[in-house]
């Protein structure tokens, strides 16, 4: 099935059933089994649509591996322990994680790796990257079995479907995906509703007419399920993503294709769709459900506190000229405030009673 077919199918659905929420549109555009973005494309790398931190520098995955090792020890070094990654991309983070921790006594013997990945194309890439590891692939976090847990999610929450609420004259309305007079997909605001106003965080409800607030029900569900699990069983989860530390109004829904911005509604299935993460909302949901929450802190502060500069210096000692340049440029991209350093945030969710994890005593967001 082609992209035009998906567009036509969406138009027919809207004509038959009325406008659809942005969340529903994102779910189809990204995950339709025949022509959704993740069903048809391998989005990562120079030949893809975007590059994530593990592909930029090996230091990223290595430090997360050492961070997780410290948490494993704080948990009492359980054996077995589940190592789960949400949205593992090409498997690069997991590969760097495991290489950096290969000499940790007892850790690899205890690890049971689970990769939460829906894309068949990315699963195959991960299988090639992680030859000899034999992880278990599952489609959702619900399928990860019980037990002590170490979880990593880098740039996962930003791709979860969002809803957009728009302030009207009296109450709030929901922004929908409809069709225009030319039968093209277009945004349209639904009717104002007192009930929709209750979905807007209380601190933002008095925003002026036209203000846009984004909410992510899927992220709230994940935070709740994870926190309830961590309240019952020992574990820790690390979330790294771009977004804001405190909720704020604004439209952040974007489409990326071939490393450039694209139209959200043109050619669904051909571009990645994402939105900034509301870390405050995610943290509050997890805290309410019984977990301990640490951060968010900036990615720059987190990686620096874990010793990113010292790791770079160690790598440079055995690198040639070209490798030195790539290593220095990669780390700078991750921690420079003008690059990914402050836009990206890091949040840890742990079982109550586990000491504060490394990296969360520094610069707050």
N, C-alpha and C positions, 0 to 999 in steps of 0.2 A: 504494500500500500504506500502511496506517495504522499508528500506533504500537501499538495492540492486536495487529495482525497480527505485528509484529516480536516483541513479547513472547511471543505464542503460538508463533511459529517457534523462538524460543530455548528455550522450555519443551519443545517436541517434540524439539529437538536434544539437550537434556540427558537427556531420558528415553531416547532411543535410544542415545546415545553416552557418557553419564555427565557429571559436572560438567566445566565448562570453566574455563580459567584466566582470571584477571581481564584479562590482556592480550588474550585472544581475545574476551572480552566487550566490551572497549573498542573493539577494531577493528570489530566489527559495529555497536555502538551509534553510533559516530562516522562510519563510512565505508561502511556498507551502501549499495549503489548506488541502492536504491529508497527506503529510509526511514531511512538513517543521518542523524545530526545535520547533518553538513556537506553532505549531498546535498540536504537539504530546506530549510535555514534560512540566512539571512544573519545571523550572530550578533552583529555589531558595531554599536555606536552606541546611542543612547537607546532606540530601538525594538527593539534586539536583546537579548542576554543579558549582554554585558560590554563594557567600553571599554578599549582598550589605549593605551599611551603616545603613539603618533603622533596619536591622536585627541584626546588631552588637551592637547598643546602642539606647535606647529610647530617649536619649538626642538629637540625630540628628533630628528626626521629631519634637520634642518639640520646639527646638530652631527655626526651620524653621517656625513653627506655630506662634511663637512670632514675628519673623521677618516679616512675612506676615501681622500680626495684625498691626504692626507699619506702614507698607505701606498702609494698608487700611485706617488708620487714616490720613496719609499724603494725601491720595486721597480725603479726606472729608467724610469718612465713608459712601460710597454709599450703598444704599439698593434698589434693590438687587446687589450683586457682584458675579461674576462667579469665583469659585475656581476650577481650572483645573490642573490635574496632567498627565503628559506624561509618559507612561510606569510605572504604579503604582505598579508593582511587586505583592506582596501578600496583598497589602493594608495597610501595617504596617506603612509607613510614614504618610499616611492620618489619620490613627487611632490615632497615637501619636500627630499629628498636632491638631486634633479636641479635644483630651483630654486636651492638654495644654492650649487651648483657650476657654474652655467651660464657663469660668466665665467672659469673655470679653463682656461687655455690648453691646448688639445689633449685635454682629458679627455673631453668629450662625443663628440668624433669617434672616440675610441678605444673607448668603452663599447659592449658588446653585452649588452643586458639580458635576463636569464632569470628568470622567476617560477616557483617550484616550488609549485604549487597544484593540489590534486585536486578542489576543489569547483567545479562548473560555475556555481553562483550567484555565488560570490566572483570567479571569473574574469571574469564579465560586469561586475561592479562595478569591478574593476580596469581593465578595458578602457575604461570610461567615465571613470574618474579619470585615466587615463594616455593620453588621446587625443593622437595625434601622436608618441607615444614608440615604438610598435610593438615591445613586448617579445615574447619567445618564451615560451609557456607549456609547462611540462613537469610530469609527475606526481611525479617523485622526483629526488633529487640525482644519482642514477646517470645521468640523461639530460642533465645539463649537460655540454657538450663540453669537451674538454681545452683548456688554455691558461692564461695568467696569470689569477688569480682574485681578485675582491673579493666576499666573501659576508657577508650580514647575515641574522640570524635573531632576531627579537624575538617572545617568547612562542611559540616553536615546540616546543621540547623538552618543555615541560610537558604537551603534549597527546599525546605518544607513549605507546603502551600500556606499562603496567608490570605486573610480577608482585609479589605480596606473599608473603613468607615469614614464618612464625610459629614462634616457639620453643616446642617441646614439652617434655616432661619430660627427654628424652635428646637428641634431635636436632631438626631443623627440619622443618616441614611447609609445604605450599603452600596459601594461602587460595584457594578456588575459588568459582565461581558455580554453585549447585545449585538445587534446588526444594524447597520445604517441603511439609508435609502438605496444604496448600491449593492446591498447584500454583502458588505464587508464587515468583518468583526470590528466592533467599536466599544468604547467604554460608555456606560450610562449609569446615572445614579438612580437608585430605587426610591421608594417613598420614605419620608421621615417617619421614625418610630421611637416612641419612648422606650420600648424594649431594647432596641439597638443601642440607645444611649447608655444602657446599663452595662453593655459590653466594653465600653470605653473606660480605661483606667480613670479613677476618680480625679487624679491630678490633672488630667487632660480634658475633662468634660466641658470646661468653660472656654475652650479654644474658640476663636472667632469663626464666623461663617466661611465655608470653603476649606477649613483645616482638614487634613487627612491623618487618620490614625490607623496603623497596621497592627493586627493581632494575629497570632499563630496558634490556632487550636491544637495542631499536631505537636508543636513544641511543648505546650502545656501538658498534653497527654504523656509525652515522653518523660517530662520532668516528674510527673506524678508517679508513673509506674516505676521509674528508676529510684526515686526517693523512698517509696514504700518498700522496695526490695532492700535498699541499703539500711533501712530502719530495722529490718529483720535479720539481715545477713551482712557479714563484714565486706567492705568493698570501698572503692573509690573510682570516680569518673572525672575525666578531664575534657573540657570543651574549649576548643579554640575556633574563633570565627570572627568575621568582621561585623561591627554593629556598635550600639551605644550602650553605655553603662546605666543610664537612666532613660526611661521612656520619654520620647519626644515626638511631636507631630511631624508629619512629612511623608511624602511618597518616595520610597526607596526601591520599589520594584524595578528591576532592570533585566535586560536580555543581553547576552554576550555571544557573539559568533566570530570565530577566527580572531580572537583577542581584541575585538572591537565591539562597541555598543551597537545594538540592533533594536528594532521595534519589537515590543512585547507581543503584539497581536499579529504581526505579519509572519507568515510561514511558521505556524506552530509546529514544534517538533524539530526545527532546524537550529534553535538557539537555546542556550542554557538560561533558565529563569531563576532569579534569587532575590532576596530582600535582606536588609540589615536585621541583625538579631537584637531583640530587646532583652538584654541580659538581666535587667532588673526584674522583669516579669518572670523569666525562667527561674531565677534564683528564688524569688518569693514563692513560686509554686512548689519548688523542691523543698524549701524550708517548711512550708505549711504541711507538706506531706510527710515530714518527719526526718529529713536528712540534715546534715550540717553543710553549710555553704561557705566557700572561701573565695573571695574576690567579688567581681572581676578586677584583674589588673591588666595593664597593657602587655601585649606580646613582648615588647621591648624590655619592660621591667622583668617579666617572667624569665625570658631566656638569659638575660644578663645575670639575674640572681642565681640561675642554675650553672653559671660558668661558661657561657657561650664564647666569651673572648679567650678564656684559657684553653678551651677545646680548639678554637681556631689556631691559636699559637702552636699547639701540639701538632696539628695537621700540617701546618706550614713548614715545620722542620723537615718533613720528608716529602715535600711537594716540589715539582719543577716550576719553572717560571709561569707557564700557562695555568697550571693547577692553582698556584698561589693567587693569581688574579681572579680565577673563578671562585675560589673559596672566600676570598675577601669580599668580592662583589655580592656573593650569595648571602653571607651573613649580614652585610650592610643592608641589603634589601629587606631582610626580616626584621631588623631592629631600628632602622632609621625612622624617625618620626615622619619624614616626608614620603616614606615608602609604606611598609606594612606595620611599622612599629607601634603606632598608636591607634590606627583604625582597627586593628585586630586586637581582640580581648581574650583573656583566658579566665576560665571559671572552673573551680573544683567542687564537686559534690561528693561527700564522704559519709560513711556511717558515723552516727554520734559517738563521741568518745575517742575517735582517732585523732591524734595530735594534728595541729595545723600543718599542711603539707609544705614542702620546700617551694619557694618562689612566690609566696603570698604574704610576705612581710614587708614588701617594698612599696613602690609607687602605686597609690590607688588611682582608679580612673576618675 
